[in-house]
Amino acid sequence: MSNYPLPKFHFQVEWGGTKIGFTEVSGLDVETEVIEYRHGASPEYSKTKMPGMQKFGNITMKRGTFKSDNEYFNWWNSVKLNTIERRDITIKLLDENHDPVVTWKVKNAWPTKVQSTDLKADGNEVAIESVEIAHEGLTIQND
């Protein structure tokens, strides 16, 4: 076992059986909402706090823009009122042997926002596009 934490720069994303390279993935968070309750005869002058429903934040994924690659827009264009193409997504943090050490499994994801690159006449950066996805569950597995 290593005495060092894992670096975060070596990862892969899979959706629909396709492995896609991204420069950044953010929003891999889960939260349990708090339910507050107090009955009138309680001797305590504060509320009881109980765990409630789980809440999952949106995930944002960024990658370079490539000629004739419309993957983000094609998926986003599949969204119609109450009819969407949902995908399960797997995100893996990899070690130096390209083996997964942490795996995030995202359930029933669909795009809520697609953002094209910004344009700058004197810029010297790669064109980056991003997609923001909503989902219905995130499980984390340390391999």
C-alpha positions as CSV (number, residue, x, y, z in Angstrom):
1,M,0.0,0.0,0.0
2,S,1.3,3.4,-0.9
3,N,1.8,6.2,1.6
4,Y,0.8,8.8,-1.0
5,P,-2.7,9.9,-2.2
6,L,-3.8,9.1,-5.7
7,P,-3.1,11.6,-8.5
8,K,-6.2,12.8,-10.3
9,F,-4.9,13.3,-13.9
10,H,-5.2,9.7,-15.3
11,F,-8.8,8.7,-15.8
12,Q,-11.3,7.5,-18.5
13,V,-15.0,7.9,-19.1
14,E,-17.2,5.3,-20.7
15,W,-20.7,5.8,-22.1
16,G,-22.7,3.5,-24.3
17,G,-19.7,1.2,-24.7
18,T,-17.5,4.0,-26.0
19,K,-14.4,5.3,-24.1
20,I,-14.1,9.1,-24.5
21,G,-11.1,11.2,-23.5
22,F,-11.9,14.3,-21.3
23,T,-9.7,17.0,-19.9
24,E,-11.9,17.5,-16.8
25,V,-14.7,15.9,-14.9
26,S,-16.3,17.7,-12.0
27,G,-19.4,17.4,-9.8
28,L,-19.0,13.9,-8.6
29,D,-20.7,14.6,-5.3
30,V,-23.5,13.1,-3.3
31,E,-25.5,14.7,-0.4
32,T,-28.0,13.5,2.1
33,E,-30.7,16.1,2.7
34,V,-31.6,16.9,6.3
35,I,-35.1,16.5,7.8
36,E,-35.8,18.7,10.8
37,Y,-38.5,17.8,13.3
38,R,-39.7,18.8,16.7
39,H,-42.8,17.8,18.5
40,G,-44.5,20.3,20.9
41,A,-43.9,18.4,24.1
42,S,-40.2,17.9,23.5
43,P,-38.0,18.9,26.5
44,E,-35.4,20.1,24.1
45,Y,-35.6,23.5,22.6
46,S,-34.1,22.5,19.3
47,K,-35.1,20.3,16.4
48,T,-34.1,16.7,15.8
49,K,-32.1,16.2,12.6
50,M,-32.7,13.1,10.6
51,P,-31.2,11.8,7.3
52,G,-33.6,12.4,4.4
53,M,-33.4,11.7,0.7
54,Q,-30.2,11.6,-1.3
55,K,-29.3,14.4,-3.7
56,F,-26.9,14.2,-6.6
57,G,-25.3,17.2,-8.2
58,N,-24.9,17.7,-11.9
59,I,-21.7,16.4,-13.5
60,T,-19.7,18.6,-15.9
61,M,-17.3,17.0,-18.4
62,K,-14.9,19.0,-20.6
63,R,-12.9,17.9,-23.6
64,G,-11.2,19.3,-26.7
65,T,-13.3,20.3,-29.7
66,F,-12.6,18.0,-32.8
67,K,-13.6,18.6,-36.4
68,S,-16.7,16.6,-37.4
69,D,-17.3,15.4,-33.8
70,N,-20.8,16.3,-32.7
71,E,-21.3,13.7,-29.9
72,Y,-22.4,16.3,-27.3
73,F,-24.9,18.0,-29.6
74,N,-26.3,14.8,-31.0
75,W,-27.0,13.5,-27.5
76,W,-28.4,16.9,-26.4
77,N,-30.6,17.0,-29.6
78,S,-32.2,13.7,-28.5
79,V,-33.8,15.5,-25.6
80,K,-37.5,16.2,-26.2
81,L,-40.2,17.1,-23.7
82,N,-40.4,14.1,-21.3
83,T,-38.5,11.9,-23.7
84,I,-34.8,11.6,-23.3
85,E,-32.0,9.2,-24.2
86,R,-30.6,8.2,-20.8
87,R,-27.1,6.7,-20.6
88,D,-25.2,5.0,-17.8
89,I,-21.7,6.5,-17.5
90,T,-18.7,5.0,-15.8
91,I,-15.8,7.2,-14.7
92,K,-12.5,5.4,-13.6
93,L,-9.5,6.9,-11.9
94,L,-6.6,4.8,-13.2
95,D,-3.2,3.9,-11.8
96,E,0.2,3.8,-13.6
97,N,-0.8,0.4,-15.1
98,H,-4.1,1.8,-16.5
99,D,-6.0,-0.3,-13.9
100,P,-9.0,1.3,-12.1
101,V,-8.5,2.3,-8.5
102,V,-11.7,4.3,-8.0
103,T,-14.8,3.9,-10.1
104,W,-17.9,6.2,-10.2
105,K,-21.0,4.7,-11.8
106,V,-23.6,7.2,-12.9
107,K,-27.2,6.0,-13.5
108,N,-29.7,7.3,-16.1
109,A,-27.7,10.4,-17.2
110,W,-28.9,12.9,-19.7
111,P,-27.5,16.3,-20.9
112,T,-28.9,19.5,-19.5
113,K,-26.4,21.9,-21.0
114,V,-23.9,21.8,-23.9
115,Q,-21.4,24.6,-24.1
116,S,-19.2,25.3,-27.1
117,T,-15.7,26.8,-26.8
118,D,-15.2,30.5,-26.3
119,L,-13.5,32.3,-29.2
120,K,-10.6,34.7,-28.8
121,A,-8.6,36.3,-31.6
122,D,-5.4,36.5,-29.7
123,G,-5.8,33.2,-27.8
124,N,-3.3,30.4,-27.8
125,E,-5.4,27.7,-26.2
126,V,-7.1,24.5,-27.3
127,A,-10.8,24.8,-28.1
128,I,-12.7,23.2,-25.2
129,E,-16.4,22.2,-25.1
130,S,-18.4,20.9,-22.2
131,V,-21.5,19.0,-21.3
132,E,-23.4,19.1,-18.1
133,I,-25.5,16.1,-17.2
134,A,-28.2,15.4,-14.7
135,H,-28.5,11.8,-13.3
136,E,-30.4,9.7,-10.8
137,G,-27.6,8.1,-8.9
138,L,-23.9,7.9,-8.2
139,T,-22.1,5.0,-6.7
140,I,-18.4,5.0,-5.7
141,Q,-16.3,1.9,-5.6
142,N,-12.7,1.8,-4.5
143,D,-11.1,-1.1,-6.4
